[in-house]
Amino acid sequence: MGTALLALCFCTLSLVLALFVGISPISDKAKIRFMYVGAALSLMAVPMMSYYIAGLNDIVDELRYQAVLVFIVVVCCYCFVMANMVKYNVMKKRWRCLRTR
């Protein structure tokens, strides 16, 4: 149970980082770094959850933890997509600035 709890904590931390970045007025570079850290935390949780799921004998528990594992992967993808969107918007602003000069 400790492994699953640790993986869930990683996932929760990465989701909190993603939400914090969305509402806080920090620089774009810091936002991108926070999002990549959140994605890395989610990716670290996946092998832990897989290892824990492999040791279960009850099918109901396996399905429950598989759902948590899917949620972790979705959070990871969300973090990567948001970081890339912020990066794209920064590049778009720079391109507009250079074009108007």
Summary of the structure (lengths in Angstrom):
residues: 101
radius of gyration: 17.3
end to end distance: 59.3
largest distance: 65.7
contacts: 293
relative contact order: 0.17
helix: 90%
strand: 0%
